[in-house]
């Protein structure tokens, strides 16, 4: 290969890299990174880790020149997540046995819990995804958000170390669930309400978020549940899952009271 041809190929490669960088910069602006820093709680040293963490594989299918999605970081983040939660529970519940610790950890790290945590920090607003997936995001968002949340943990670990990753996990995932008592909820008020509705031949419950309050890293959701277009319960929580559980519990209490009154007439 001639020196001229090698020089031309190198220039083409450099131009392609610059174009890729400019495109990503339009999607993840300095303002976006500043917002992300507030959410994770520290200054980002290497943006490359976070660009990769936010890049869903669907983005690669429609944008040539990118060859690494967030799946490797998801793998890393999953291991760190399990370690952080296990260590927290080991310290928090010194008198509990392995079975209890395993059960609680499973509730804290399941896909729904991770998606709720991602939802609470508006992680969807940072993701690099294909236009097709973006148009149908609601249908697959829970899995995508859960995976991205784990990838973000991996990026935090690589950029700022294990202590920073643990602090993020505890603040965004563990604290809200522990305070709301989600780990103690026995599967669960939503199921109980659905069973009650079906047993009494009334419509299935419908849950709707009616209010979101607080900064992105510390959101409070208010959910109401309706049956036959009548509001039966309202609940608040640090994520949608706990808010829905609290709304279902409120609805169950109200329905039981209503049934008792009707029976006594």
Backbone bond lengths (Angstrom), bond angles and torsions (degrees), N, CA, C in turn:
res aa  C-N    CA-C-N  psi(-1)  N-CA   C-N-CA  omega(-1)  CA-C   N-CA-C  phi
1 X - - - 1.476 - - 1.530 108.92 -
2 X 1.315 115.72 129.07 1.460 119.95 -178.09 1.514 111.48 -69.12
3 X 1.343 115.99 157.97 1.461 120.90 178.74 1.519 110.81 -62.61
4 X 1.336 116.51 -35.99 1.464 120.69 -179.60 1.523 110.74 -65.01
5 X 1.344 115.85 -44.55 1.467 119.77 179.92 1.531 110.70 -65.29
6 X 1.318 116.46 -41.24 1.467 120.18 178.02 1.526 110.68 -61.69
7 X 1.317 115.26 -41.63 1.471 120.60 179.49 1.523 110.98 -63.09
8 X 1.369 116.52 -42.90 1.461 121.40 179.58 1.526 111.38 -63.90
9 X 1.344 115.85 -43.73 1.476 119.68 179.19 1.527 111.32 -63.16
10 X 1.313 117.12 -39.53 1.463 120.96 178.62 1.524 110.79 -65.21
11 X 1.333 116.97 -40.57 1.470 121.06 178.06 1.526 111.03 -64.56
12 X 1.339 116.16 -41.51 1.466 120.09 177.65 1.522 111.02 -62.30
13 X 1.331 115.92 -41.26 1.468 120.61 179.26 1.527 110.21 -63.82
14 X 1.325 116.79 -42.94 1.464 120.79 179.56 1.525 111.47 -63.95
15 X 1.343 116.42 -39.68 1.468 120.10 178.96 1.524 110.85 -66.40
16 X 1.335 116.46 -39.43 1.467 120.64 178.28 1.527 110.51 -62.86
17 X 1.344 116.05 -41.56 1.461 120.29 178.68 1.515 111.10 -64.00
18 X 1.330 117.70 -40.05 1.466 121.20 178.57 1.518 111.07 -64.76
19 X 1.344 115.88 -41.69 1.471 119.93 179.43 1.522 111.11 -64.56
20 X 1.345 116.82 -40.88 1.462 120.55 176.92 1.518 110.74 -61.07
21 X 1.335 115.32 -43.51 1.468 119.96 -178.98 1.522 111.17 -63.97
22 X 1.335 116.73 -40.82 1.468 120.70 179.56 1.530 111.10 -64.86
23 X 1.345 115.67 -39.53 1.472 119.49 -178.57 1.524 110.69 -65.59
24 X 1.340 116.10 -45.89 1.461 120.09 177.95 1.526 110.25 -62.07
25 X 1.326 117.02 -38.72 1.469 120.63 -179.69 1.517 112.22 -63.21
26 X 1.326 116.34 -29.42 1.470 119.35 177.14 1.519 111.25 -73.57
27 X 1.338 116.50 -30.46 1.466 121.09 -179.78 1.527 111.91 -84.14
28 X 1.337 114.92 -42.41 1.465 120.38 178.80 1.526 107.97 -114.22
29 X 1.298 115.73 85.88 1.459 122.95 -175.75 1.529 110.73 -72.42
30 X 1.342 117.40 164.76 1.479 119.68 174.40 1.524 112.14 -55.19
31 X 1.332 116.59 -34.65 1.466 120.56 177.92 1.532 110.82 -64.52
32 X 1.338 115.55 -38.53 1.465 120.24 178.33 1.533 110.69 -64.08
33 X 1.342 115.64 -43.36 1.455 119.15 179.84 1.528 110.99 -66.83
34 X 1.322 116.49 -36.07 1.455 120.17 176.87 1.529 110.88 -63.03
35 X 1.337 115.44 -40.72 1.467 121.01 177.38 1.527 110.64 -65.52
36 X 1.333 116.39 -40.15 1.467 121.16 179.32 1.530 110.58 -64.99
37 X 1.320 117.18 -38.31 1.461 121.17 178.34 1.524 111.38 -61.68
38 X 1.327 116.83 -39.16 1.468 120.42 177.63 1.525 110.85 -64.25
39 X 1.329 116.15 -36.70 1.465 120.92 -179.01 1.524 111.30 -69.80
40 X 1.345 116.81 -45.12 1.462 119.59 -175.60 1.534 111.74 -83.04
41 X 1.334 117.01 -19.86 1.460 120.12 171.83 1.512 116.66 92.40
42 X 1.346 117.93 15.77 1.466 119.84 175.45 1.523 109.75 -159.85
43 X 1.334 116.26 166.60 1.463 121.25 179.16 1.529 110.04 -77.15
44 X 1.304 115.68 135.31 1.462 121.80 179.93 1.528 109.99 -79.45
45 X 1.324 115.94 128.20 1.470 120.92 179.47 1.528 111.33 -88.54
46 X 1.339 115.11 -44.90 1.467 120.59 -175.72 1.529 109.28 -125.20
47 X 1.316 116.62 103.19 1.460 120.59 -176.83 1.520 112.98 -65.55
48 X 1.319 117.02 -22.88 1.471 120.83 -177.67 1.519 111.67 -57.19
49 X 1.342 116.74 -40.04 1.464 120.16 179.32 1.528 110.98 -59.67
50 X 1.313 115.96 -40.95 1.461 120.22 -174.49 1.529 111.59 -79.24
51 X 1.313 116.70 -32.57 1.469 119.47 173.64 1.527 109.14 -60.99
52 X 1.330 116.19 -44.27 1.466 120.38 178.53 1.526 110.70 -64.92
53 X 1.338 117.82 -41.40 1.465 121.42 -179.18 1.512 112.06 -62.76
54 X 1.318 117.11 -29.48 1.465 121.79 -176.16 1.523 112.57 -94.83
55 X 1.325 117.39 -1.15 1.468 121.27 -175.14 1.531 110.83 -95.77
56 X 1.325 116.36 103.60 1.465 121.49 176.65 1.525 110.17 -74.36
57 X 1.324 116.36 150.04 1.474 119.41 -176.01 1.525 112.90 -59.53
58 X 1.342 118.07 -25.78 1.469 120.36 178.60 1.528 111.04 -63.83
59 X 1.320 117.21 -27.06 1.465 121.62 179.20 1.518 110.26 -65.47
60 X 1.345 116.55 -35.61 1.466 120.82 -178.75 1.521 111.91 -67.70
61 X 1.333 116.43 -31.50 1.458 121.14 -176.36 1.518 112.35 -67.20
62 X 1.337 116.97 -26.34 1.460 120.45 -176.29 1.525 113.04 -116.16
63 X 1.338 116.35 5.91 1.460 120.32 178.57 1.527 108.48 -136.53
64 X 1.317 116.33 96.79 1.457 121.11 -178.50 1.526 109.89 -67.50
65 X 1.307 115.24 150.52 1.456 119.69 179.28 1.515 113.11 102.11
66 X 1.325 117.16 -12.74 1.469 121.11 175.56 1.521 107.77 -109.26
67 X 1.319 116.09 131.73 1.461 118.05 -173.98 1.523 114.62 -127.71
68 X 1.329 118.34 5.73 1.468 120.81 -179.01 1.520 109.95 -130.57
69 X 1.344 116.97 117.22 1.463 120.99 176.72 1.529 108.72 -91.69
70 X 1.326 116.01 -169.48 1.473 120.00 -177.78 1.532 113.64 -87.06
71 X 1.333 118.03 8.73 1.463 120.04 -172.66 1.526 113.33 -68.36
72 X 1.341 117.26 -36.97 1.473 119.11 178.22 1.528 110.50 -67.34
73 X 1.319 116.66 -41.28 1.466 120.00 177.94 1.524 110.99 -68.23
74 X 1.319 116.71 -31.70 1.470 120.78 175.65 1.525 109.96 -61.50
75 X 1.321 116.59 -43.37 1.467 121.85 177.53 1.528 110.71 -59.23
76 X 1.326 116.26 -46.25 1.459 120.86 179.89 1.526 110.87 -65.57
77 X 1.333 116.14 -46.02 1.461 120.57 -178.59 1.511 113.26 -62.71
78 X 1.333 117.17 -34.21 1.461 121.58 178.64 1.528 110.64 -61.40
79 X 1.321 116.86 -42.62 1.471 120.82 179.80 1.522 111.24 -66.41
80 X 1.322 116.81 -42.70 1.467 121.33 179.57 1.527 110.21 -65.92
81 X 1.327 116.27 -40.17 1.464 121.40 179.03 1.521 111.12 -59.62
82 X 1.324 116.94 -48.58 1.459 120.64 -179.01 1.529 111.63 -63.98
83 X 1.328 116.40 -38.10 1.461 120.39 177.10 1.530 110.53 -63.99
84 X 1.330 116.90 -47.90 1.460 121.28 -176.93 1.526 111.82 -62.75
85 X 1.334 116.58 -44.28 1.469 120.54 -179.56 1.521 110.53 -67.71
86 X 1.339 117.25 -42.42 1.458 121.11 179.35 1.528 110.78 -61.50
87 X 1.317 116.77 -44.11 1.472 120.96 179.80 1.528 110.87 -64.34
88 X 1.332 116.22 -42.12 1.469 120.35 179.26 1.536 110.61 -61.07
89 X 1.320 116.43 -48.19 1.466 120.64 -177.79 1.534 111.53 -66.80
90 X 1.323 116.25 -36.41 1.466 120.54 178.28 1.529 110.44 -60.75
91 X 1.338 116.06 -40.17 1.470 120.99 179.83 1.529 111.43 -77.77
92 X 1.318 116.75 -36.85 1.473 121.88 -173.97 1.527 112.32 -74.35
93 X 1.327 116.98 -34.11 1.470 121.24 -176.32 1.536 110.46 -122.92
94 X 1.330 117.17 73.68 1.477 120.36 -175.46 1.531 114.14 -65.91
95 X 1.340 116.85 -20.26 1.469 119.63 -176.47 1.532 113.57 -100.60
96 X 1.317 117.38 -1.04 1.466 120.79 -177.17 1.522 111.42 -89.50
97 X 1.348 114.83 149.05 1.465 119.12 -178.26 1.523 112.11 -85.09
98 X 1.336 115.36 176.96 1.466 121.85 -176.41 1.528 111.68 -60.06
99 X 1.338 116.33 -39.29 1.462 119.84 -178.35 1.511 112.28 -60.53
100 X 1.324 116.41 -45.12 1.471 121.23 178.51 1.526 110.38 -62.67
101 X 1.339 116.97 -47.68 1.468 121.42 -178.04 1.529 111.09 -61.45
102 X 1.318 116.36 -40.57 1.470 120.87 179.89 1.521 111.02 -65.48
103 X 1.335 115.53 -42.33 1.459 120.38 -179.13 1.525 111.76 -64.88
104 X 1.333 116.77 -43.33 1.462 120.58 -179.62 1.525 110.62 -68.03
105 X 1.334 116.28 -41.75 1.467 118.83 178.09 1.528 110.73 -59.90
106 X 1.319 117.05 -41.50 1.467 120.86 179.91 1.533 110.88 -59.80
107 X 1.339 116.65 -37.56 1.467 119.72 179.41 1.522 111.72 -70.29
108 X 1.333 116.15 -35.19 1.462 119.95 -177.01 1.525 113.22 -76.83
109 X 1.340 117.13 -27.44 1.474 119.07 -174.94 1.527 113.01 -109.68
110 X 1.343 118.38 8.16 1.466 118.23 178.70 1.523 110.80 -69.80
111 X 1.318 116.13 164.52 1.469 120.86 -172.15 1.531 112.54 -60.83
112 X 1.333 116.84 -36.75 1.465 120.03 -179.60 1.521 111.09 -67.09
113 X 1.335 116.78 -42.15 1.463 120.78 179.03 1.526 110.82 -63.37
114 X 1.338 116.68 -41.46 1.463 120.65 179.57 1.522 110.94 -67.37
115 X 1.336 116.23 -40.50 1.468 120.02 178.79 1.520 110.97 -64.73
116 X 1.325 116.76 -38.61 1.468 120.67 177.44 1.526 110.81 -64.12
117 X 1.337 116.27 -41.42 1.468 120.44 178.44 1.530 110.25 -63.96
118 X 1.342 115.78 -42.18 1.464 120.31 177.55 1.523 110.84 -63.68
119 X 1.321 115.38 -39.27 1.461 121.13 177.79 1.526 110.41 -62.30
120 X 1.321 115.74 -39.20 1.454 120.91 -177.33 1.519 113.82 -64.78
121 X 1.339 117.67 -25.77 1.466 120.75 178.44 1.531 111.29 -105.92
122 X 1.338 116.21 11.26 1.467 121.97 178.62 1.529 111.92 57.03
123 X 1.336 116.89 43.89 1.460 120.92 -178.68 1.526 111.80 -63.33
124 X 1.324 116.36 -28.47 1.472 120.09 179.27 1.524 111.87 -58.76
125 X 1.323 116.77 -29.42 1.457 120.99 -179.33 1.514 114.20 -71.18
126 X 1.333 117.44 -8.68 1.465 121.70 -178.64 1.529 112.77 -110.08
127 X 1.334 117.53 -12.52 1.464 120.52 -170.67 1.524 112.88 -69.40
128 X 1.319 114.74 144.25 1.463 122.73 172.48 1.525 106.65 -100.24
129 X 1.323 116.55 104.05 1.463 121.84 -177.08 1.525 109.28 -132.70
130 X 1.323 115.39 163.73 1.469 119.28 179.76 1.524 110.51 -69.93
131 X 1.317 116.06 158.59 1.466 120.46 178.53 1.521 111.27 -62.18
132 X 1.338 116.73 -37.48 1.466 120.22 179.83 1.520 111.18 -62.85
133 X 1.331 116.85 -44.93 1.456 120.45 178.87 1.521 110.45 -68.33
134 X 1.317 115.87 -36.56 1.468 119.96 179.38 1.521 111.04 -62.21
135 X 1.327 116.89 -37.78 1.467 120.78 -179.99 1.522 112.50 -69.65
136 X 1.336 116.51 -26.60 1.471 120.68 -179.27 1.529 111.09 -117.05
137 X 1.327 115.93 30.28 1.458 120.42 -169.94 1.518 112.84 -60.92
138 X 1.312 118.28 -34.87 1.468 120.69 -176.45 1.515 112.43 -60.60
139 X 1.332 116.49 -32.97 1.461 120.35 -176.08 1.530 112.89 -71.93
140 X 1.337 116.95 -29.19 1.457 119.23 -176.22 1.520 112.11 -123.66
141 X 1.303 117.12 11.69 1.453 120.75 -170.16 1.522 113.30 -66.06
142 X 1.329 118.85 -33.83 1.447 119.94 -174.83 1.533 111.53 -62.88
143 X 1.326 116.77 -46.71 1.464 120.21 178.85 1.518 111.17 -66.85
144 X 1.330 116.64 -44.35 1.469 121.32 -179.93 1.525 110.42 -60.88
145 X 1.323 117.13 -44.34 1.464 121.44 -179.52 1.527 111.44 -66.27
146 X 1.323 117.27 -42.97 1.464 120.80 179.44 1.529 110.71 -61.44
147 X 1.338 116.15 -44.80 1.466 120.28 179.15 1.531 111.20 -63.47
148 X 1.328 116.55 -43.04 1.466 120.85 -179.50 1.527 111.24 -65.90
149 X 1.328 116.26 -34.89 1.467 120.11 178.61 1.527 110.08 -62.81
150 X 1.333 117.03 -43.48 1.464 120.61 177.12 1.532 111.03 -64.91
151 X 1.332 116.36 -40.51 1.467 120.14 178.50 1.528 110.89 -63.40
152 X 1.323 116.82 -38.65 1.461 121.10 177.81 1.525 110.63 -61.84
153 X 1.336 116.65 -40.56 1.467 120.75 176.45 1.534 109.95 -60.17
154 X 1.335 116.31 -41.77 1.462 120.41 177.69 1.519 112.08 -61.58
155 X 1.327 116.35 -40.65 1.462 121.04 178.99 1.529 111.21 -66.15
156 X 1.317 116.45 -41.67 1.474 120.93 178.40 1.523 110.08 -61.33
157 X 1.319 116.06 -43.08 1.472 120.97 179.10 1.530 111.00 -60.50
158 X 1.320 117.98 -48.40 1.464 121.43 -178.59 1.526 111.64 -66.45
159 X 1.318 116.48 -34.84 1.461 120.47 -174.76 1.524 112.81 -83.58
160 X 1.344 117.66 -36.07 1.462 119.64 -171.73 1.518 114.32 -134.76
161 X 1.338 117.37 2.31 1.447 119.60 173.53 1.520 115.28 96.43
162 X 1.329 114.86 173.36 1.460 122.01 -174.28 1.527 112.22 -66.50
163 X 1.311 117.40 -39.27 1.464 120.64 -178.55 1.526 111.12 -60.90
164 X 1.325 117.16 -43.20 1.465 121.16 178.66 1.519 111.05 -64.37
165 X 1.342 116.81 -40.65 1.464 121.07 179.04 1.524 110.53 -63.75
166 X 1.332 116.91 -43.25 1.464 120.67 178.90 1.525 111.22 -63.83
167 X 1.328 117.05 -42.37 1.467 120.59 179.28 1.522 111.40 -61.00
168 X 1.335 115.83 -41.71 1.468 121.02 179.12 1.521 110.25 -63.91
169 X 1.320 117.43 -47.11 1.470 122.15 -179.47 1.522 110.81 -60.75
170 X 1.319 116.06 -44.35 1.465 119.93 -178.39 1.528 111.15 -65.52
171 X 1.323 116.33 -43.14 1.474 120.28 -176.44 1.517 112.45 -71.55
172 X 1.328 117.24 -43.25 1.467 121.14 -171.69 1.524 112.88 -89.37
173 X 1.318 117.12 -33.98 1.470 120.43 -174.77 1.528 113.12 -107.67
174 X 1.321 116.38 -55.09 1.467 119.79 -170.38 1.522 112.62 -71.82
175 X 1.335 117.07 -51.62 1.473 120.57 -173.36 1.517 113.03 -54.86
176 X 1.332 116.71 -47.98 1.466 119.76 -176.68 1.521 111.13 -63.82
177 X 1.329 117.22 -41.31 1.461 120.46 -179.51 1.525 111.94 -69.29
178 X 1.318 117.10 -37.86 1.454 120.21 179.61 1.527 110.63 -69.15
179 X 1.323 116.64 -42.38 1.465 120.56 179.98 1.524 111.31 -65.49
180 X 1.325 116.31 -38.09 1.461 120.37 -179.07 1.525 111.95 -79.66
181 X 1.336 117.09 -10.30 1.456 120.44 179.96 1.513 113.38 72.00
182 X 1.344 116.59 21.13 1.466 119.25 -179.37 1.525 110.96 -59.55
183 X 1.340 117.47 -34.20 1.464 120.51 -177.46 1.530 112.28 -67.03
184 X 1.345 116.44 -17.93 1.462 120.59 -179.99 1.529 113.08 -95.26
185 X 1.341 116.02 -13.42 1.460 119.25 -176.77 1.521 109.86 -65.29
186 X 1.293 115.84 123.58 1.461 120.42 -178.38 1.516 108.20 -86.33
187 X 1.235 118.03 108.29 1.472 128.64 -178.47 1.517 113.71 -20.76
188 X 1.246 116.70 96.22 1.425 136.26 -29.91 1.508 106.83 -159.47
189 X 1.337 119.48 172.79 1.464 121.72 -175.45 1.531 111.87 -64.57
190 X 1.314 117.44 -33.55 1.458 119.84 178.42 1.522 110.77 -63.55
191 X 1.330 116.06 -42.07 1.466 119.60 177.72 1.523 111.21 -65.40
192 X 1.338 115.52 -41.29 1.458 119.77 179.42 1.530 111.30 -62.60
193 X 1.340 115.70 -40.67 1.466 119.73 -179.78 1.528 110.80 -67.45
194 X 1.322 116.33 -39.59 1.463 120.21 177.85 1.523 110.51 -63.71
195 X 1.323 116.87 -43.32 1.469 120.59 178.16 1.527 111.19 -62.89
196 X 1.323 116.37 -40.48 1.469 121.20 178.44 1.529 110.34 -62.08
197 X 1.334 116.03 -44.68 1.471 120.74 -179.54 1.523 111.17 -61.49
198 X 1.323 115.41 -44.90 1.468 119.35 -178.53 1.525 111.49 -68.63
199 X 1.339 116.50 -37.84 1.463 120.24 179.60 1.525 112.13 -66.43
200 X 1.338 115.99 -30.27 1.465 120.74 -178.76 1.532 112.90 -100.15
201 X 1.366 114.46 9.60 1.474 121.31 175.36 1.528 112.87 54.62
202 X 1.338 114.99 46.16 1.464 120.21 173.40 1.525 108.13 -118.07
203 X 1.320 116.80 169.51 1.468 120.59 -176.75 1.525 111.70 -60.66
204 X 1.326 115.06 155.01 1.460 119.76 175.88 1.530 110.79 -67.77
205 X 1.323 118.09 147.89 1.472 120.98 179.15 1.523 111.59 -65.00
206 X 1.334 116.22 145.59 1.465 122.25 176.06 1.527 108.12 -122.84
207 X 1.330 116.20 126.68 1.460 122.03 -177.25 1.529 110.21 -104.27
208 X 1.321 116.30 135.58 1.463 121.02 179.37 1.519 110.17 -139.09
209 X 1.332 116.04 136.91 1.467 120.75 174.52 1.531 107.63 -78.82
210 X 1.329 116.43 121.55 1.469 119.97 -178.08 1.531 112.11 -107.07
211 X 1.350 116.59 -11.32 1.459 118.43 178.73 1.527 109.77 -160.56
212 X 1.355 115.14 141.34 1.459 122.48 171.79 1.524 107.65 -128.12
213 X 1.317 116.04 127.38 1.458 120.07 -176.41 1.522 110.43 -130.30
214 X 1.341 115.80 156.26 1.455 121.36 174.62 1.509 113.07 91.97
215 X 1.350 116.63 167.94 1.470 121.31 178.80 1.523 111.12 -67.63
216 X 1.332 115.90 165.47 1.465 120.60 -174.62 1.519 112.56 -58.50
217 X 1.332 118.12 -34.15 1.463 120.23 -176.54 1.528 112.46 -84.63
218 X 1.321 117.19 -4.60 1.467 119.68 -178.44 1.529 109.67 -147.56
219 X 1.332 116.13 62.07 1.460 121.54 -175.82 1.521 111.63 -80.48
220 X 1.337 115.38 151.50 1.460 121.93 169.99 1.521 107.59 -124.14
221 X 1.321 116.28 125.15 1.460 122.10 -178.71 1.524 109.73 -104.27
222 X 1.331 115.46 139.85 1.456 121.34 172.55 1.526 107.51 -116.50
223 X 1.322 115.79 125.84 1.472 122.40 -176.21 1.523 108.75 -123.27
224 X 1.337 116.17 139.97 1.465 117.84 169.47 1.523 109.08 -118.21
225 X 1.328 114.57 154.89 1.460 120.52 -179.46 1.525 108.00 -121.00
226 X 1.319 114.99 131.06 1.463 120.40 -179.73 1.522 110.12 -118.57
227 X 1.326 114.99 148.21 1.465 122.88 174.53 1.516 107.01 -135.11
228 X 1.315 116.38 127.63 1.474 120.82 -175.09 1.527 110.90 55.12
229 X 1.351 115.62 38.08 1.473 122.94 179.01 1.530 113.55 64.80
230 X 1.336 116.92 17.95 1.467 121.54 177.13 1.528 107.91 -114.62
231 X 1.334 115.46 131.17 1.467 119.30 178.75 1.528 109.65 -75.74
232 X 1.339 115.27 125.08 1.461 120.45 -178.92 1.530 113.25 -113.10
233 X 1.337 117.13 -20.07 1.461 117.93 -177.35 1.512 112.84 -157.40
234 X 1.331 115.22 150.94 1.463 122.61 175.99 1.528 108.07 -131.54
235 X 1.329 116.08 139.80 1.459 120.31 178.29 1.509 112.15 -144.24
236 X 1.322 115.67 149.98 1.459 121.73 176.74 1.521 109.92 -117.23
237 X 1.337 115.70 154.92 1.453 119.88 177.59 1.511 110.87 -169.84
238 X 1.332 115.88 165.69 1.463 121.18 179.47 1.530 111.92 -79.35
239 X 1.319 116.32 -7.93 1.465 120.73 170.84 1.525 107.47 -146.31
240 X 1.323 116.44 167.52 1.465 120.72 -175.40 1.526 111.69 -63.96
241 X 1.328 116.15 -35.60 1.455 119.85 -177.47 1.526 111.42 -61.92
242 X 1.328 116.76 -48.48 1.467 119.18 -178.94 1.525 111.10 -69.90
243 X 1.344 117.14 -34.14 1.464 120.28 177.81 1.529 110.64 -64.50
244 X 1.327 116.69 -41.20 1.468 121.00 178.03 1.526 110.98 -65.75
245 X 1.344 116.71 -40.36 1.462 119.71 177.85 1.532 110.82 -61.72
246 X 1.333 116.40 -43.21 1.466 120.34 179.97 1.523 111.41 -67.11
247 X 1.330 116.42 -36.39 1.466 120.08 177.15 1.532 110.56 -66.83
248 X 1.332 116.25 -40.55 1.470 120.76 178.50 1.523 110.99 -64.15
249 X 1.334 116.81 -40.82 1.466 120.59 177.96 1.530 110.92 -62.28
250 X 1.343 115.60 -42.90 1.467 120.60 178.54 1.528 110.67 -62.91
251 X 1.337 115.73 -42.07 1.463 120.56 179.99 1.523 111.50 -64.49
252 X 1.324 116.75 -41.82 1.466 120.96 178.49 1.523 110.94 -59.83
253 X 1.338 115.79 -46.54 1.467 119.96 179.30 1.528 111.39 -59.75
254 X 1.347 115.85 -42.87 1.462 120.04 -178.69 1.526 111.90 -68.05
255 X 1.327 116.41 -39.33 1.462 120.04 179.04 1.527 111.43 -66.65
256 X 1.319 116.12 -40.47 1.464 120.99 179.19 1.533 110.02 -64.16
257 X 1.350 116.03 -43.85 1.451 120.65 177.07 1.535 110.51 -60.89
258 X 1.311 116.48 -44.59 1.459 121.71 -179.08 1.519 110.56 -62.39
259 X 1.314 115.71 -40.48 1.467 120.72 179.00 1.524 110.86 -65.78
260 X 1.331 116.10 -39.03 1.465 120.16 -179.67 1.520 111.53 -65.20
261 X 1.338 115.89 -39.87 1.470 120.82 178.68 1.512 110.80 -64.87
262 X 1.359 114.79 -44.41 1.483 119.50 -179.23 1.529 110.82 -63.00
263 X 1.341 115.77 -36.29 1.466 120.57 -177.11 1.528 111.21 -70.35
264 X 1.336 115.96 -30.37 1.448 119.70 -176.35 1.530 113.44 -83.91
265 X 1.330 115.85 -12.82 1.486 119.30 -179.56 1.513 110.96 -76.78
